[in-house]
Amino acid sequence: MAYNRFSNYHRPNFFGGFQFFPPVIKTLLIANAAVFLGMIFLGNFRIGEFYFEQFFYKGFALWPLGYGFGFWQLFTYMFMHANFTHILFNMLALWMFGMELEHVMGSRKFLIYYLLCGFGGGLANLLIAPMFTSVGPTVGASGAVYGVLLAFGMMFPDRPIYIYFLLPIKAKYFVVMYMAIEIFSVGSMDGVAHFAHLGGALVGFLYLIADGYQFGSSYYAPKENENIFTKMTGFGRQKKQEEYYQNVSDAKIYDINDFQNDQKKHQEEIDDILDKISKNGYQSLSDDEKKILFEASKKLN
């Protein structure tokens, strides 16, 4: 903990407030690993000529329409992986790029975002991929992970990513490069579900835009009471402008004592938030508290 020398409370440092394994990321890592290990262990068991591995793949992998497809497979396929390398790279990418996203978006919204991207990737693989290539049973979290990758590139576009731990490249260029590789790989017979990757990224992009993401901003902070309809039509903005000018015309002049009292009240509010982080972690903050903390950090920087 880092202590403030001018007061008797403690301020949490980076490691106190920022978790390297926030709850949703940790749960997803454990769930994927458990399913992978469970399939390895139970897959070799059999009843007569029937192996349990066949049961897992026929029941829970994402099968093409008309070839054993079940609607639940759009969810279950995300937690299955073909081999160790497959799950290793998917989970490593999920942790690397999703860790900070969960702190910024909040655990609940991040989980919804992740599952929607995986669901969208599955739909793209079901409905679009057969138009360009042959499709077999699909497994893996890659569609959801590509959505996470895209969100990281949009929210932190100038964040350096080190390729092979040596070559730095900005996140926005890294994402564009990966998406370009997927687009140019469409139609190839390499056994990779490229449309699942692209579908997950597309759903992620649409989700962020609809939720209020603004291009050119490195921080994800949707405008209060403004949704995609308001952004596209401008409806309702005139009323906000009228309220703004009304507030300007009704502005009052405060003396220095009032200003100091406001500053003291604001500082006490920040201190309460920092104490809450110290006790319960960053994820325990409400959206309003995160916004207050972020605005305060901008003033310090």
C-alpha positions as CSV (number, residue, x, y, z in Angstrom):
1,M,0.0,0.0,0.0
2,A,1.1,3.6,-0.6
3,Y,0.4,5.9,2.3
4,N,-0.3,9.6,2.0
5,R,2.0,11.5,4.3
6,F,-0.5,14.3,4.9
7,S,-3.3,12.1,6.2
8,N,-3.9,8.9,8.1
9,Y,-5.5,6.8,5.4
10,H,-3.8,4.6,2.8
11,R,-4.1,4.8,-0.9
12,P,-4.0,1.5,-2.9
13,N,-1.2,1.3,-5.4
14,F,-1.4,-0.3,-8.9
15,F,-1.3,-3.9,-7.7
16,G,-3.9,-3.2,-5.0
17,G,-6.6,-2.0,-7.3
18,F,-5.8,-3.7,-10.6
19,Q,-6.2,-7.4,-10.6
20,F,-4.2,-9.6,-13.0
21,F,-6.9,-12.2,-12.8
22,P,-10.3,-10.3,-12.5
23,P,-13.2,-12.5,-11.7
24,V,-14.7,-13.1,-15.2
25,I,-11.3,-13.7,-16.8
26,K,-10.4,-16.1,-14.0
27,T,-13.7,-18.0,-14.3
28,L,-13.3,-18.3,-18.1
29,L,-9.8,-19.6,-17.8
30,I,-10.8,-22.2,-15.2
31,A,-13.9,-23.2,-17.2
32,N,-12.0,-23.7,-20.5
33,A,-9.2,-25.6,-18.8
34,A,-11.6,-27.8,-16.9
35,V,-13.5,-28.7,-20.0
36,F,-10.2,-29.4,-21.9
37,L,-8.8,-31.6,-19.1
38,G,-12.2,-33.3,-18.6
39,M,-12.4,-34.3,-22.3
40,I,-8.9,-35.7,-22.2
41,F,-9.6,-37.7,-19.1
42,L,-13.1,-38.9,-19.9
43,G,-12.7,-39.1,-23.7
44,N,-10.8,-42.3,-23.5
45,F,-13.5,-44.1,-21.6
46,R,-15.9,-46.1,-23.7
47,I,-19.0,-48.3,-23.5
48,G,-18.5,-51.1,-26.0
49,E,-17.4,-49.3,-29.2
50,F,-18.8,-45.9,-28.1
51,Y,-16.1,-43.5,-26.9
52,F,-17.1,-40.6,-24.6
53,E,-15.0,-38.3,-26.8
54,Q,-17.5,-38.9,-29.6
55,F,-20.3,-37.9,-27.3
56,F,-18.7,-34.6,-26.4
57,Y,-18.0,-33.6,-30.0
58,K,-21.4,-34.7,-31.3
59,G,-23.3,-33.0,-28.6
60,F,-21.4,-29.8,-27.8
61,A,-19.2,-28.9,-30.8
62,L,-20.8,-26.5,-33.3
63,W,-22.0,-28.6,-36.1
64,P,-23.3,-27.3,-39.5
65,L,-27.0,-26.9,-40.0
66,G,-28.6,-30.2,-40.8
67,Y,-25.6,-32.3,-39.6
68,G,-26.4,-32.6,-35.9
69,F,-26.7,-28.9,-35.1
70,G,-28.3,-27.9,-31.7
71,F,-28.9,-24.3,-30.7
72,W,-27.0,-24.8,-27.4
73,Q,-23.9,-25.5,-29.4
74,L,-23.6,-21.8,-30.2
75,F,-22.6,-21.5,-26.5
76,T,-20.9,-24.8,-25.7
77,Y,-18.4,-24.7,-28.6
78,M,-16.7,-21.8,-27.1
79,F,-15.4,-23.9,-24.2
80,M,-14.0,-26.8,-26.3
81,H,-10.6,-26.9,-27.9
82,A,-8.9,-29.3,-30.3
83,N,-5.5,-29.6,-28.7
84,F,-3.2,-28.0,-26.1
85,T,-1.8,-25.4,-28.5
86,H,-5.3,-24.3,-29.5
87,I,-6.4,-23.6,-25.9
88,L,-3.0,-22.2,-24.8
89,F,-3.0,-19.4,-27.4
90,N,-6.7,-18.6,-27.0
91,M,-6.5,-18.4,-23.2
92,L,-3.2,-16.4,-23.3
93,A,-4.8,-13.9,-25.7
94,L,-8.0,-13.7,-23.5
95,W,-5.9,-12.9,-20.5
96,M,-3.5,-10.5,-22.2
97,F,-6.2,-8.4,-23.9
98,G,-9.2,-9.1,-21.7
99,M,-7.7,-8.3,-18.3
100,E,-7.7,-4.5,-18.7
101,L,-11.0,-4.6,-20.7
102,E,-12.8,-6.2,-17.7
103,H,-11.5,-3.5,-15.4
104,V,-12.6,-0.7,-17.7
105,M,-16.0,-2.2,-18.8
106,G,-16.9,-3.9,-15.6
107,S,-17.2,-7.6,-15.0
108,R,-20.9,-8.0,-16.0
109,K,-20.6,-6.0,-19.2
110,F,-17.4,-7.8,-20.2
111,L,-19.0,-11.2,-19.7
112,I,-21.9,-10.2,-21.9
113,Y,-19.6,-8.8,-24.5
114,Y,-17.5,-11.9,-24.6
115,L,-20.4,-14.3,-24.9
116,L,-22.1,-12.2,-27.6
117,C,-18.9,-12.2,-29.6
118,G,-18.6,-15.9,-29.4
119,F,-22.3,-16.3,-30.3
120,G,-21.9,-14.0,-33.3
121,G,-18.8,-15.9,-34.4
122,G,-20.7,-19.2,-34.3
123,L,-23.6,-17.7,-36.3
124,A,-21.2,-16.4,-39.0
125,N,-19.6,-19.9,-39.2
126,L,-23.1,-21.4,-39.5
127,L,-24.7,-19.0,-42.0
128,I,-21.9,-17.4,-44.0
129,A,-18.9,-19.8,-44.1
130,P,-20.8,-22.5,-46.1
131,M,-21.1,-20.0,-49.0
132,F,-17.3,-19.9,-49.4
133,T,-15.9,-23.2,-48.1
134,S,-16.7,-26.5,-46.6
135,V,-17.6,-26.4,-42.9
136,G,-17.1,-29.2,-40.3
137,P,-17.7,-29.3,-36.5
138,T,-16.1,-26.2,-34.9
139,V,-14.6,-25.8,-31.5
140,G,-12.7,-23.0,-29.7
141,A,-13.1,-19.6,-28.1
142,S,-11.4,-17.8,-31.0
143,G,-14.5,-15.9,-32.1
144,A,-15.0,-14.4,-28.6
145,V,-11.2,-13.8,-28.3
146,Y,-11.2,-11.9,-31.6
147,G,-14.0,-9.7,-30.2
148,V,-11.8,-9.0,-27.2
149,L,-8.8,-8.3,-29.4
150,L,-10.8,-5.8,-31.4
151,A,-12.1,-4.0,-28.3
152,F,-8.6,-3.7,-27.0
153,G,-7.4,-2.1,-30.2
154,M,-10.4,0.3,-30.2
155,M,-10.1,1.4,-26.6
156,F,-6.3,1.5,-26.4
157,P,-5.2,2.2,-30.0
158,D,-1.8,3.5,-29.2
159,R,-0.9,0.9,-26.6
160,P,2.4,-0.9,-27.7
161,I,2.2,-4.7,-28.3
162,Y,5.5,-6.6,-28.5
163,I,5.5,-9.2,-31.2
164,Y,7.7,-12.1,-30.1
165,F,8.4,-9.9,-27.1
166,L,10.8,-7.8,-29.3
167,L,9.0,-5.8,-32.0
168,P,6.7,-3.1,-30.7
169,I,3.6,-2.3,-32.7
170,K,0.6,-0.1,-31.7
171,A,-2.5,-2.0,-30.8
172,K,-4.6,-0.5,-33.6
173,Y,-2.2,-1.6,-36.3
174,F,-1.9,-5.0,-34.6
175,V,-5.6,-5.5,-34.8
176,V,-5.8,-4.4,-38.4
177,M,-3.1,-6.8,-39.3
178,Y,-4.8,-9.7,-37.7
179,M,-8.2,-8.9,-39.3
180,A,-6.5,-8.5,-42.7
181,I,-4.9,-12.0,-42.3
182,E,-8.4,-13.5,-41.5
183,I,-10.0,-11.7,-44.5
184,F,-7.3,-12.9,-47.0
185,S,-7.6,-16.4,-45.5
186,V,-11.3,-16.8,-46.3
187,G,-11.9,-19.8,-48.5
188,S,-8.7,-21.5,-47.6
189,M,-8.8,-25.2,-46.7
190,D,-6.5,-24.9,-43.6
191,G,-9.2,-26.2,-41.2
192,V,-9.4,-22.8,-39.4
193,A,-12.8,-21.2,-38.8
194,H,-11.9,-17.8,-40.2
195,F,-15.5,-16.6,-40.4
196,A,-16.0,-17.4,-36.7
197,H,-13.0,-15.0,-36.0
198,L,-14.4,-12.3,-38.3
199,G,-17.9,-12.8,-37.0
200,G,-16.8,-12.4,-33.4
201,A,-14.9,-9.2,-34.2
202,L,-17.8,-7.7,-36.2
203,V,-20.3,-8.4,-33.4
204,G,-17.9,-6.8,-30.9
205,F,-17.5,-3.7,-33.1
206,L,-21.3,-3.3,-33.4
207,Y,-21.7,-3.8,-29.7
208,L,-19.2,-1.1,-28.8
209,I,-20.6,1.4,-31.3
210,A,-24.1,0.8,-30.1
211,D,-23.0,1.2,-26.5
212,G,-21.5,4.6,-27.1
213,Y,-17.9,4.1,-28.0
214,Q,-16.3,7.2,-29.6
215,F,-13.5,7.0,-32.1
216,G,-10.4,8.9,-31.1
217,S,-10.9,8.2,-27.4
218,S,-8.6,5.8,-25.6
219,Y,-11.0,5.4,-22.8
220,Y,-14.4,3.6,-22.9
221,A,-16.9,6.1,-21.4
222,P,-20.3,6.1,-23.1
223,K,-22.2,9.4,-22.8
224,E,-24.8,9.3,-20.1
225,N,-28.4,8.9,-21.5
226,E,-27.1,8.7,-25.1
227,N,-27.6,5.6,-27.2
228,I,-27.1,4.7,-30.8
229,F,-30.4,6.2,-31.8
230,T,-29.5,9.5,-30.3
231,K,-26.0,9.5,-31.9
232,M,-27.4,8.8,-35.3
233,T,-30.4,11.1,-35.3
234,G,-29.4,13.9,-32.9
235,F,-32.9,13.6,-31.4
236,G,-32.9,14.9,-27.9
237,R,-29.7,16.9,-28.2
238,Q,-31.5,20.2,-28.6
239,K,-33.2,19.7,-25.2
240,K,-29.8,19.0,-23.6
241,Q,-28.4,22.2,-25.2
242,E,-31.3,24.2,-23.8
243,E,-30.8,22.8,-20.4
244,Y,-27.1,23.6,-20.6
245,Y,-27.7,27.3,-21.5
246,Q,-30.3,27.5,-18.8
247,N,-27.8,26.3,-16.3
248,V,-25.3,28.9,-17.6
249,S,-27.8,31.7,-17.2
250,D,-28.7,30.6,-13.7
251,A,-25.0,30.3,-12.7
252,K,-24.2,31.8,-9.3
253,I,-21.0,33.4,-8.0
254,Y,-19.4,31.4,-5.2
255,D,-16.9,32.9,-2.8
256,I,-13.5,31.2,-2.0
257,N,-14.9,29.4,1.1
258,D,-17.6,27.7,-1.0
259,F,-14.9,26.6,-3.5
260,Q,-12.7,25.2,-0.8
261,N,-15.6,23.3,0.7
262,D,-16.4,21.8,-2.7
263,Q,-12.8,20.8,-3.1
264,K,-12.7,19.2,0.4
265,K,-16.0,17.3,-0.3
266,H,-14.6,16.1,-3.7
267,Q,-11.4,14.9,-2.0
268,E,-13.3,13.0,0.6
269,E,-15.3,11.3,-2.1
270,I,-12.1,10.3,-3.9
271,D,-10.7,9.0,-0.6
272,D,-13.8,6.9,0.0
273,I,-13.5,5.3,-3.4
274,L,-9.8,4.6,-2.9
275,D,-10.6,2.9,0.5
276,K,-13.2,0.8,-1.3
277,I,-10.7,-0.3,-3.9
278,S,-8.2,-1.2,-1.1
279,K,-10.8,-3.3,0.7
280,N,-12.8,-5.0,-2.2
281,G,-10.8,-4.4,-5.4
282,Y,-11.4,-2.2,-8.4
283,Q,-14.3,-4.4,-9.7
284,S,-16.4,-3.5,-6.7
285,L,-16.8,0.1,-7.9
286,S,-20.0,1.3,-9.6
287,D,-19.9,2.9,-13.0
288,D,-20.2,6.3,-11.4
289,E,-17.4,5.7,-9.0
290,K,-15.1,4.6,-11.9
291,K,-16.0,7.7,-13.8
292,I,-15.2,9.9,-10.8
293,L,-11.9,8.2,-10.3
294,F,-10.9,8.4,-14.0
295,E,-11.7,12.2,-14.1
296,A,-9.6,12.7,-11.0
297,S,-6.7,10.8,-12.5
298,K,-6.8,13.0,-15.6
299,K,-6.4,16.1,-13.4
300,L,-3.4,14.6,-11.7
301,N,-1.8,13.7,-15.0
